Amino acid sequence: MLGVTEVGMEELLSALSKLGLTGFEARAYLSLLGRGKSTGYELSKASGIPSSKIYGVLHHLVSKNLVLPLESHPVRYLPRPPEEWIESCVQTFTETFSFLKKNLADLYQKGGQEEVVARNLMGRTDIVRKTRELIAQAKQSLYIALWREEWRSIQGAVKRVYGRGVEIYGVAYGPVPIRIGKVYQHAASDIFLRERGERRFVLVSDDESALFANFSEKDSEKAVWTNNKGLVLLFKDFIIHEIYIVKIRETFPKEIARAFGPNWEKIRLPQHSSSAGRPQ
């Protein structure tokens, strides 16, 4: 099709499919945008849609108000300007979502739903999306514990809430370039990374919601998020405890290394302890 690369074409077809167009409908509309008014026969040749299918496809596009048939012989079809159609879609979807948001929420509340203590998330995309959402909701404080890889994905969201006065506290495992709030540099010796190849991530927003995730290069990435007050405060206490560990290590570096090893192996790994196989 004119003026569209193969990669761009696939992206356009995918986007149009999300708005309810079939593959043939999307190809026909894109072909018309590139060609201008065309007969069904011409469009079939240009788009690669079988001639036996093209008129049914055009009929559906006309019914969806994406294509206008012209009074001519043979009939030619003209694409509706994309800006006009997109604006119409935006208005329709906005009204529909507004209606659903109110009425579905009312229906849910009337159902007397029991509290869900925690919800699962699978995959990095959904985890990062939910993390950014919880960050954006913060009004007073954020507590975070994270590695460099996760900081890259959320730094923009964190900087925006920091800019409007939200306080930032936390720990960064290894060298993470965080220069806002009070974030302490924790030695990159986290036991989950050493033993399981997983990076731990914790976020607490305003003491109201929390998210705990494990990011792995080998297995599926998973997380839980919650509004349960007890769990939220538990996750917050974990981050505060990590901050205490950093402060203790900074104050007594030689003593800790001598007593527990450079990476605290003697206190964290049972085989190094001297009391019936349990850490001291």
Secondary structure, 3 states (H helix, E strand, C coil): CCCCCHHHHHHHHHHHHHCCCCHHHHHHHHHHHHHCCEEHHHHHHHHCCCHHHHHHHHHHHHHCCCEEEECCCCCEEEECCHHHHHHHHHHHHHHHHHHHHHHHHHHHHHCCCCCCCCEEEECHHHHHHHHHHHHHHCCCEEEEEEEHHHHHHHHHHHHHHHHCCCEEEEEEECCCCCCCCEEEEECCCCHHHHHHCEEEEEEEECCCEEEEEEEECCCCCEEEEECCHHHHHHHHHHHHHHHHHHHHHHHCHHHHHHHHCCCCHHHHCHHHCCECCECC
